[in-house]
Amino acid sequence: MHVADEMRQLLTRAFAPSQLEIINDSAKHSGHSGDDGSGESHFTIIIESAKFSGISRLQRQRMINAALGDIPGERVHALAIRASPPED
């Protein structure tokens, strides 16, 4: 299973998002630090969920990192996160 597919499953289960986009940015970082040659080293996550209502930006990122387990920092070098509640 690809990392993006695994992230999609984990985030869908944890947050029931109304919007979820996972963008593989790895090609932009080919040959740079953190590029492991897998083509799955850098991602952007855009997620909208009611579970983020009333939660700070930092707490949203912590929630996402917790839901992803060992993926950030272990299996993925860089993860950009844009998380918001539906009302934003």
C-alpha positions in Angstrom: 0.0 0.0 0.0 1.2 3.5 -0.8 1.9 5.9 2.0 -0.7 8.3 0.7 -3.4 5.6 0.7 -2.5 4.6 4.2 -2.6 8.3 5.4 -6.0 8.7 3.7 -7.4 5.7 5.6 -6.0 6.8 8.9 -7.3 10.4 8.6 -10.7 9.3 7.3 -11.1 7.0 10.3 -9.9 9.6 12.8 -11.6 12.7 11.5 -14.5 11.8 9.1 -13.4 14.8 7.0 -15.7 16.8 4.7 -12.6 17.5 2.5 -9.3 15.5 2.3 -6.6 16.0 -0.2 -3.2 14.4 0.0 -0.7 15.8 -2.4 2.6 14.0 -3.1 5.2 16.7 -3.3 8.2 14.3 -3.5 9.1 15.0 -7.1 9.8 18.7 -6.1 12.4 17.5 -3.6 14.2 14.9 -5.7 17.9 14.8 -4.7 17.3 17.1 -1.7 17.8 16.3 1.9 15.2 13.8 3.1 14.6 12.3 -0.4 15.0 8.6 0.1 14.3 7.7 -3.5 11.0 6.1 -2.8 8.9 8.9 -4.3 7.0 9.1 -1.0 9.0 11.4 1.1 7.2 14.8 1.0 3.4 15.4 1.3 0.9 18.1 1.8 -2.4 17.3 3.6 -5.4 19.6 3.2 -8.1 18.4 5.6 -11.4 19.9 6.7 -13.3 18.3 9.6 -15.8 19.3 12.2 -13.5 17.8 14.8 -11.2 20.8 14.4 -13.8 23.3 15.5 -12.6 25.4 18.5 -9.1 23.8 18.3 -5.9 25.8 17.7 -3.8 25.3 14.6 -1.1 23.7 16.7 -3.5 21.3 18.3 -4.9 20.3 14.9 -1.4 19.4 13.7 -0.8 17.4 16.8 -4.0 15.5 16.4 -3.1 14.7 12.7 0.4 13.6 13.6 -1.0 11.4 16.4 -3.5 9.8 14.0 -0.8 9.1 11.5 1.4 7.2 14.0 4.9 6.5 12.8 4.4 8.0 9.3 5.5 11.6 10.0 9.3 11.7 10.8 9.8 7.9 10.3 8.4 7.0 6.9 7.8 10.5 5.5 10.5 13.2 5.8 8.2 16.3 5.4 4.5 16.8 5.9 2.8 20.2 5.3 -0.6 20.3 7.0 -3.5 22.7 6.3 -6.3 21.6 8.7 -9.5 23.6 9.3 -13.1 23.2 10.5 -15.9 23.5 7.9 -16.7 27.1 9.0 -13.3 28.5 8.2 
